[in-house]
Amino acid sequence: MKLLLIHQYFLEADGPGGSRFNEMTDMWASKGHEVTVLAGMMHYAGSEKLAEYKGRYFVHKQQGKVSVWRCHVSERYNTNFTGRLWGYFSFVFSSVWAGLFKVKGRYDLILVTSPPLFVGITAYILSRVKRIPFVFEIRDLWPESAVDTGVLTNSMLIRFAYWFESFIYRKATLINVLTPAFRVKLLQNKHVPANKIIFIPNAADFSLSDELLRSFDAVQFRIDQGIKDKFVITYVGAHGVANHLIQLIDTAELLMDTNVLIQLIGDGMQKSMLKEETKKRNLTNVRFIDSVPKKEVFKYILASDIGTSVLKRVDTFKTIYSNKTFDYMACKKPVLLVIDGVSRELVETAKCGLFAEPERTHDIAEKIRIYLKNPALIKTQGENGYAYAKAHFDREVLAEKYLQYLLSPIIA
């Protein structure tokens, strides 16, 4: 199979962040399938392009056996709403051009992953011109999440987004959803036929965690980092509006009487505000770390006591699985979950963490105090999470299942 993947946020080799498709495309390519990716030049949490992309609109490179065309994205992307919107559409324009004039040869299928929703424009145009089907993947319900978080407020743009969402669902051959709640939404609210929907969720990368669990010296790492005597709670991911990490800063203020250290790894639009707020409050129990490669992220997680997944308190986020939750499970760390809905159901079913009400700072602090008093709970929940993820969310197993859908007679 020759597959064209459209993914604005496809990571660089060893880039920080969610590497779901980097791992799956590697697996597919290793089985002899030819994979080409149209990707953006801006990291989803970044503020500027890498030096190799400055002043260039297209750069072709190999990432292992996967061919990647990096396409222009405006550097205004992470400045404000207007910049973010132009970041979306600049990628649409550049990826369409690359798909038409840079990517050579005949492809069997297009796979496009959203958000942003507007990458569907690229998929539809290329699908029509190349006369091949496309599969549309939903990592997050958009435009609902953008509307609920206040990122998208223009009524005309909101109407267009909902119209285009409906249009792209009709035109897609298959739609992959990452959570059961997405499937329910598509069936009940979007009126998508059931036979069009498949379910390949986020997953745990055991190829990294199992190696480190065998060989990594977490005690020495904590000594080297100067956190040997701290109770470390690690958050990994974007520092954006949707994540609403100010609630962790508020929680840290309530835990100044303990040895808790809240460690925030990543980047995003709100990081400077969060650092300034921490400084203004004279908080010594919050630590900021810039984005690091995935293997390094796992070291920080393994050297922590618990991991936390956090989002703003809006109804749309009740439908998502947080990908960082699977990283904590793969590293045998319990999850302090500050997200309601299906993520809460997952953690409670797996018995691998504690739920705290989003934006209820005292509840978050209270759940942390439960862990402080019950070290045995940490080990038990960590083991539970690992076993449950191994049984249900192994990325290698799910990549193979995804591949079989893409090769199915429906697609052919």
N, C-alpha and C positions, 0 to 999 in steps of 0.2 A: 504494500500500500504506500502511496505517496500522499502525505498529509501536510496541509498548510494550516498552521496554528496562528491565530491572531490573538495576541496577549500583550496589551500595553505595558504591563508590569512584569513581564518575564525577566527573571533576575540575571544579572551578570554571573559569570563563573565565580563561585564563592561569595556572591553578593548576600547582604543581610536581608532577612525577611522571609515571607512565605514561599517555599521552593517546591510546592506541589507539582507544577508542570515541568520544572527543571528535572525533577526526579522521574516523572512518568515518561517524558519524552526520551530521556536517557534509556529507560527500560525498553521502550518501543523501538528505538533505533538499534539497540543491542540485539533485537530479534530480527533485524534485517529490513525494517520499514524505514522509508526515507522521510524525514521530518524537517520541514522548513518553518521558521518562526518569523512573523512580523511583530517586532517589539519596539517599545519606546526607548528614547535616550535618557529619560528622567526616571530615577527611582521614585516609587510612590510616596516616600517620605523625604525625598531629597530637595535641595534648594538650588542646585545647579548641575549642569552636565559635567561628565568626566572630561578631562582635557582632550582626549582623543576624538570627542564629538564636537568640540567647539568650532563653530563656523562651518559645520558640515550638515547636510540634510539626510544622507544615507551612508551607513557603514556596514559592510558585510564581514562577518567573522564566523569562525567555527567554535562551538562550545561542545567539545567532545565530538560525537558523531552527528550532532544537530547543527544545521545551518541556520544562522540568525541574521536577519536584516534589521539593524537598528535604524529607526525612523525618527525624524525630527519631532520633538515636543517642545513647546515654548518654555523658556526658563521662568516665565511668570507663573508657572503651574502651582507652586506652593506659596504664593504671596497673599492672595485673597480670592473671593468667589469668582470675580471676573477673570483673574489669572487662571484659576482652576478650570473654568469653562473653556477658555482659549486653549489650555493644555489638552483638554479632551479633543476639541475639534482640530487643533493643529496635527494631532496624531491621526485623526480620521483622514485628513487631506494627504498627509505624507504616506500613510500606510496604503491608501488606495493607489497612489502613484507607484509605490514600490511593488504592490501586487500586480499592477498592470504592466509595468515597464522594467522592473528590476528582477523579479522572480521569473526564472525561465522554466520551460517544460510543462508537461501536463500533470495535473494533480487529480487524485481520486475523490478527495474530500476536504472541506474546510471545517475546522473546529475553532470556534470563537468563544472567549470567556469574558464575562461581565461581572462587576462593573469595571469601567464605565459602560453604561448602556449603549452609548453612541458608537462603540466598536462594531455594533451590529450593522451600521451603515457600510463599513468596509466589507463585512462578510457578505451582505446582500449584493452589493455592486459586483464584487469579484465572483460570487456564485453565479450571477446572471451572465457576466461576460465569459467566464470560463466554462459555463454550463455544467456545473458540478453542485451536488447538494452541500448544505452546511448544517452543522450541529451547534446549537447555542447552549452555553453553560451559564448557570446563574449561581455565582458565589455569594451574592447579596441581593436582596430585593430592591431594585432601583426602578422608578424614582422614589418609592416609599421611604427608604432610609434617608435619602437626601432631603426630602420634605420634612420628615419627622425631626431631623436634627437641625433644621433651619438653614442648611447649606443651600437648598434650592427654594427660592421664595417668589420668583417672577411667575405670575399666573400664566402668561403666554407660553413660557418655557415648560412649565409643569404640564400644561395641556398637550404640548407637542410630545413631551417625554412619555406620557401615558398612551398617546396615540401610537407613537413609534414602538413602544413596548408591545402593544397588541399586534401591530403589523409584523414585527420580527418573530413573534411566537407563531403566527400563521405561516410564515414563510420557511421557518426552520423545519428540517426533516425530523430531527429529534431535539429534545430539550433535556439537558442534564441538570438536576437539582442537587444541592449539597446537603440538604436536610429534609426530613419528612414533612416539616411544617411548610417548606416551600412547595412541596407537591400538593398539599392540601390547598394552599393559596391559589395555585394555578388551576386546580380543578374547580374550586368553589367560587373564586372571585374573578378569575381570568378566563374561565370557560375553555381551557385547553383540553383537548381529548386525552384520555388516560393513556392510550397506546402511543402517545408521542413523548411521554415523560419517562426518563430513566433516573436512577438514583446511584450516583457514585460520590460518596461524601469526602470531606477532608479526612486525613489519615495520619498515622504516626510513622515517622521514619526510623525504623529500627536498625537500618544499616549504619547509622551514626551512633545511636544511643547504645546499642549492644557492644560495639567496639569500645566505647568510652567506659561503659559500666565495668568492663573487664580490666581496663588498663589505667584509667585516669585516677590520679591521686588528689581527691577533692580536699583532703585536710591540708596538704601542702599548698594547694591553690588558694585556700582561704587565708593561710598564713602570708603568702605572697601578696595577696590583695589587701591585707590589713583588716580582715573581717573575721578573724578566728573566733572571737568571743561574742559575735553578733548572732541574733536570730534573723536570718536573711529571708526576706520575701521578695521574689523577683518577678517583675513584669517585663515581658519582651514584646515589642511591637511598635506600631505607629503611635505618635503623640499628637493626635488630631482631635477635631471637634467631637467626632463620634466616640472616641475612647474616654473622653471626659476624665482625664487623670487627676484633675484637681481634687477629686474625692479621695485619692490616695494621699495627697498632700495634707488634706484635712484630717485623715486618719492618723497620719504620722504625728500630727500635733497632739492627738489624744493619747499617743503611746510613748511620750517622752520619758515616762517613768519606767520604761522597760528597756531591754537591750535589743529591741526590734530595729532592724535596718531595712527600709524599703528601697529596693534597687530597681531603677527604671532604665531599661536598655532599648535604645532606638532613637528615632528622630521624627520630626513632624512640625506642623504649623504652630502648635502650642508649646513646643518645648522651651523656647525662650521665656514665655510667660510663666511656665511652671518653675523654672529655675529662679526667676526673679521673685516669685511668690515664696519659694523656699528660703531664699536669702532674706527677704523682708521679715519673715516670721522667725528668723534665727533658728531654723530647724537643722539639727546636726544628724538626724536619723534618716535622711533621704540622700540617695546617691544616684547621680546621673552618669550613664555610660553611653557613648556614641555607638551607632550601629556597628556590629561586628559580623563576620562570616558565620554561617550556620553552625559549623563545627565548634567555633569559639562560643557561640551562644549556648550550646549544649554543656560546655564546661561550666559556664556561670550557673546554669540551672542545676547541674549535678552538685555544685558547691553551695547550693541554697537549701533552706529547710522546706520551704513551700513555694509554689508558683501561683501567680494570680492572673485571672482573665477579667477584664474590666470594660464595660461599655456604658454609654449614657442611658438613662432610664427612659426609653421610648418603646412603644409596642412592637415596632418592626424588628427590633433586636431580639425579641422573644422567639424569632423564627430561625436564628442562626446558630451554627456551631462555630465556636472560636478556634481557629487552627492552632493557636498557641497552647490551648488546653491539651491537645494531642501530644505536643512536645513535652509538656510536664509529665503526662502519663507514661510516655516512652522512657523518661528518665527516672521513673519510680518516685515522683514527687507528688504529694497531695495538691489539690487545686482549691484555692480560695476563689470561689466563683462569684463575681459581682455582675452577673447577667442572668436574667430570669428566662423562663420558657424552655425550649428544647435543650439548650445547653445545661440548664439545671436538671432536667429529666435525665440527661446522659450521665452527669456526675453522680446523681443520687442513685441511679440504677447500678452504676459501676461501683458505688460506695467508695469513691476515690477523692472526696473533698467535702467542703462545707459551703453552703450557699449563704451569701449576705445580700441584703436588699440594696440594689443600686441606688446611689446617692443618699443612703442612710448611713452616715459616717459612724454613728455609735454602734450600729449593728456590725459593720465591717470590723471595727476595733474589738468588739466583743468576741467575734469568731476567731480573731487572731489570738486573743487571750485564752480561748479554749485550747488552741494548739500549744501555747506556752505552758499550760498546765498538764498537757497530755502527750508527752513525747512518744508514747507507744502508738497513739493514734496516727502520728505522722508516718511511721513505718508501715502500719497496716494499710492505710489508705494508699500509700505509694505503691505497695505490692498489688493491691486490688486494681488500681488504675492500669498498671503495666499489663496484668493478666487480661483485663477486659479489652484493652486496645489491641493486644496481640491476637485475641480471638475474633475481633470484629472490625478493626480499623488498621490492618497492616497494609501500608501503601503498596507494597509489591503485589499483594493479592488483588487489591482494588485496581491497580494499573492494568493487570491482565484482564480483569472483568470489563473494564472500560474499553480496552482494545477489542474485545469480542463484540461489544455493541457496535463499535465503529466499523468492524468488518462484516456485520450482519447483513443478511439479504435485504433488510429494510433500507439500509444505506445504499447497497449496491443497486 
